[in-house]
Structure formats: C-alpha cells, structure tokens
Amino acid sequence: MPRKAHDLPRLLAELNPEAELAERHLWLIHVLEWIGAAEPSVEVAVGVSTPGASD
C-alpha cells in the first residue's frame, strides 16, 4: 500500500515491536522514506496545517 509523506502518525500507530523481522524492516523503510520526503516537517507530522500552505 503506497504511503504519503505525511503519514507519520499512521506509521507510528502501526509500530509493532513483536512483529516478524521482515515486517519490522518494512516499517523502518517506510519511516526512512518519511524522513527523506520533501516535507518531513513537524507541522506535517502532527497534522497541523499552516496558513497559506498548499496541499
């Protein structure tokens, strides 16, 4: 399932330390994709929209 760069709250909710190794690696890959995204800002991470920002 494709994820958007602003899906950090969803990624954190999906964290399962008891998951199989492969699933944890995929989760880590998605988090690293979020970090490398064009807009990994705090506002985007917490879902606060800034005035004048285009979505």
Backbone as JSON, one array per atom type, in Angstrom:
{
  "sequence": "MPRKAHDLPRLLAELNPEAELAERHLWLIHVLEWIGAAEPSVEVAVGVSTPGASD",
  "N": [[0.84, -1.17, 0.0], [0.7, 2.12, -0.98], [2.2, 4.93, 0.63], [1.78, 8.22, 1.92], [3.93, 11.07, 2.32], [3.18, 12.46, 4.58], [2.24, 10.68, 6.45], [3.13, 10.04, 9.03], [1.91, 9.86, 11.69], [0.26, 7.62, 11.27], [2.17, 5.69, 10.62], [3.55, 5.51, 13.05], [1.51, 4.54, 14.66], [1.24, 2.03, 13.62], [3.45, 0.68, 14.45], [4.89, -2.24, 15.65], [6.54, -3.9, 17.91], [6.68, -6.61, 18.33], [6.39, -7.83, 15.92], [7.24, -9.83, 13.02], [10.62, -10.08, 11.79], [10.97, -9.27, 9.06], [8.67, -7.71, 8.64], [9.12, -5.64, 10.48], [11.39, -4.53, 9.32], [10.3, -3.55, 6.92], [8.61, -1.61, 8.0], [10.52, 0.13, 9.08], [11.77, 0.96, 6.71], [9.68, 2.46, 5.57], [9.49, 4.53, 7.47], [11.99, 5.71, 7.12], [11.66, 6.58, 4.5], [9.77, 8.55, 4.99], [11.35, 10.35, 6.45], [13.13, 11.15, 4.48], [11.46, 12.5, 2.76], [10.03, 15.24, 0.88], [8.78, 17.1, 2.54], [9.2, 16.67, 5.49], [8.24, 17.97, 7.92], [7.64, 19.25, 11.25], [5.07, 20.27, 11.55], [3.67, 18.92, 9.53], [3.98, 16.33, 10.46], [2.47, 16.27, 12.81], [0.02, 16.94, 11.89], [-0.85, 19.56, 11.65], [-2.03, 22.22, 9.83], [-0.5, 24.83, 8.03], [-1.17, 28.29, 7.63], [-1.79, 29.42, 4.35], [-0.35, 27.39, 3.16], [0.04, 25.07, 0.56], [-1.67, 22.1, -0.36]],
  "CA": [[0.0, 0.0, 0.0], [1.53, 3.33, -1.02], [2.02, 5.85, 1.75], [2.14, 9.6, 1.65], [4.98, 11.55, 3.2], [2.63, 12.98, 5.83], [1.6, 9.58, 7.16], [3.89, 9.65, 10.21], [1.07, 9.34, 12.78], [-0.17, 6.26, 10.92], [3.34, 4.82, 10.75], [3.81, 5.29, 14.48], [0.43, 3.71, 15.19], [1.43, 0.67, 13.11], [4.65, 0.08, 15.03], [4.64, -3.45, 16.43], [7.85, -4.48, 18.22], [6.57, -8.07, 18.35], [6.2, -8.3, 14.55], [8.34, -10.57, 12.42], [11.75, -9.25, 11.38], [10.72, -8.67, 7.75], [7.66, -6.66, 8.8], [9.78, -4.51, 11.15], [12.26, -3.89, 8.33], [9.45, -2.76, 6.03], [8.18, -0.44, 8.75], [11.67, 1.03, 9.13], [11.93, 1.54, 5.37], [8.66, 3.5, 5.42], [9.88, 5.66, 8.31], [13.11, 6.37, 6.45], [11.08, 7.3, 3.36], [9.17, 9.77, 5.54], [12.44, 11.26, 6.8], [13.71, 11.66, 3.24], [10.43, 13.14, 1.95], [10.22, 16.66, 0.61], [8.24, 17.94, 3.61], [9.08, 15.99, 6.78], [8.26, 18.99, 8.96], [6.9, 18.96, 12.48], [3.67, 20.57, 11.29], [3.12, 17.83, 8.75], [3.98, 15.14, 11.29], [1.39, 16.31, 13.8], [-1.23, 17.2, 11.2], [-1.24, 20.97, 11.74], [-1.81, 22.89, 8.55], [-0.04, 26.19, 8.19], [-1.9, 29.19, 6.73], [-1.15, 29.69, 3.07], [0.34, 26.22, 2.64], [-0.74, 24.33, -0.44], [-1.63, 20.64, -0.16]],
  "C": [[0.88, 1.23, 0.0], [1.19, 4.26, 0.15], [2.42, 7.25, 1.32], [3.19, 10.04, 2.67], [4.44, 12.04, 4.54], [1.93, 11.92, 6.66], [2.34, 9.16, 8.44], [3.01, 9.18, 11.37], [0.58, 7.91, 12.52], [0.99, 5.28, 11.07], [3.61, 4.5, 12.22], [2.74, 4.4, 15.11], [0.61, 2.25, 14.77], [2.65, -0.04, 13.7], [4.29, -1.1, 15.92], [5.99, -4.11, 16.72], [7.85, -6.0, 18.26], [6.41, -8.67, 16.95], [7.42, -9.09, 14.08], [9.4, -9.6, 11.91], [11.49, -8.55, 10.04], [9.71, -7.53, 7.85], [8.25, -5.42, 9.49], [10.72, -3.79, 10.2], [11.45, -3.04, 7.37], [8.97, -1.5, 6.72], [9.31, 0.59, 8.8], [11.91, 1.7, 7.78], [10.93, 2.66, 5.16], [8.98, 4.73, 6.27], [11.03, 6.42, 7.65], [12.65, 7.11, 5.2], [10.45, 8.6, 3.83], [10.25, 10.8, 5.85], [13.01, 11.91, 5.54], [12.71, 12.38, 2.35], [10.69, 14.64, 1.82], [9.77, 17.54, 1.76], [8.13, 17.2, 4.94], [9.12, 16.97, 7.95], [7.45, 18.55, 10.18], [5.41, 19.19, 12.25], [2.99, 19.45, 10.52], [3.0, 16.58, 9.61], [2.82, 15.12, 12.27], [0.07, 16.7, 13.19], [-1.73, 18.62, 11.34], [-1.01, 21.61, 10.4], [-1.45, 24.34, 8.8], [-0.81, 27.07, 7.22], [-1.1, 29.47, 5.47], [-0.4, 28.52, 2.47], [-0.55, 25.51, 1.64], [-0.57, 22.85, -0.21], [-1.55, 19.93, -1.46]]
}
